[in-house]
Amino acid sequence: MKKIIMLVMLSALSLSIFAQQADYDKQIKDQEVKITQIEKDIADIEAKIKVSKDKIKETEDKIEKLKTDKKEIESNIKKLEDELSSLKK
């Protein structure tokens, strides 16, 4: 009788261990899925950062061009004012 009880307890313990292993495997798989999603999110964020940096660079280039154009226009205005002034004399 003791052997039967011992065998039943050993079987129950074995089943418990197998059930825990299956649960651990499921948890590991869930964590791997989460890690994959996080890696994808990081890649998306990095791509958005690159696009933003490119747009910032493009905007800075446009600002520099506008500054150059402004200087050129101011120079042309000065020349025209000088010509007008010389014509009035």
C-alpha positions as CSV (number, residue, x, y, z in Angstrom):
1,M,0.0,0.0,0.0
2,K,2.8,2.4,0.8
3,K,4.4,1.7,-2.5
4,I,1.1,2.6,-4.3
5,I,0.8,5.8,-2.4
6,M,4.4,6.6,-3.0
7,L,3.9,5.9,-6.7
8,V,0.8,8.1,-6.9
9,M,2.7,10.9,-5.1
10,L,5.7,10.6,-7.4
11,S,3.3,10.6,-10.5
12,A,1.6,13.7,-9.1
13,L,4.9,15.4,-8.6
14,S,6.1,14.5,-12.1
15,L,2.9,15.9,-13.6
16,S,3.3,19.1,-11.6
17,I,6.8,19.5,-12.8
18,F,5.7,19.0,-16.5
19,A,2.8,21.4,-16.0
20,Q,5.2,24.1,-14.6
21,Q,7.6,23.5,-17.5
22,A,4.8,24.1,-20.0
23,D,3.9,27.3,-18.2
24,Y,7.5,28.4,-18.2
25,D,7.7,27.7,-22.0
26,K,4.6,29.8,-22.6
27,Q,6.0,32.6,-20.5
28,I,9.3,32.5,-22.4
29,K,7.5,32.5,-25.7
30,D,5.3,35.5,-24.6
31,Q,8.5,37.4,-23.5
32,E,10.1,36.6,-26.8
33,V,7.1,38.1,-28.6
34,K,7.3,41.2,-26.5
35,I,11.0,41.5,-27.1
36,T,10.4,41.2,-30.9
37,Q,7.7,43.9,-30.7
38,I,10.0,46.2,-28.7
39,E,12.8,45.7,-31.2
40,K,10.4,46.6,-34.0
41,D,9.2,49.7,-32.1
42,I,12.8,50.8,-31.6
43,A,13.5,50.4,-35.3
44,D,10.4,52.4,-36.1
45,I,11.5,55.2,-33.7
46,E,15.0,55.2,-35.1
47,A,13.6,55.6,-38.7
48,K,11.4,58.5,-37.5
49,I,14.4,60.1,-35.8
50,K,16.4,59.8,-39.1
51,V,13.5,61.4,-41.1
52,S,13.2,64.2,-38.5
53,K,17.0,64.8,-38.7
54,D,16.8,65.0,-42.5
55,K,13.9,67.4,-42.3
56,I,15.8,69.6,-39.8
57,K,18.9,69.6,-42.1
58,E,16.7,70.5,-45.0
59,T,15.1,73.3,-43.1
60,E,18.5,74.6,-41.9
61,D,19.6,74.6,-45.6
62,K,16.5,76.6,-46.6
63,I,17.2,79.1,-43.8
64,E,20.8,79.6,-45.0
65,K,19.6,80.1,-48.5
66,L,17.0,82.6,-47.4
67,K,19.7,84.5,-45.4
68,T,21.9,84.5,-48.5
69,D,19.0,85.7,-50.7
70,K,18.2,88.4,-48.1
71,K,21.8,89.7,-48.2
72,E,21.7,89.7,-52.0
73,I,18.4,91.6,-52.0
74,E,19.7,94.1,-49.5
75,S,22.7,94.6,-51.6
76,N,20.6,95.2,-54.7
77,I,18.4,97.6,-52.9
78,K,21.5,99.5,-51.8
79,K,22.8,99.6,-55.4
80,L,19.4,100.9,-56.6
81,E,19.2,103.5,-53.9
82,D,22.7,104.7,-54.9
83,E,21.7,104.8,-58.5
84,L,18.6,106.8,-57.7
85,S,20.6,109.1,-55.5
86,S,23.1,109.7,-58.3
87,L,20.3,110.3,-60.8
88,K,18.7,112.9,-58.6
89,K,21.9,114.9,-58.5
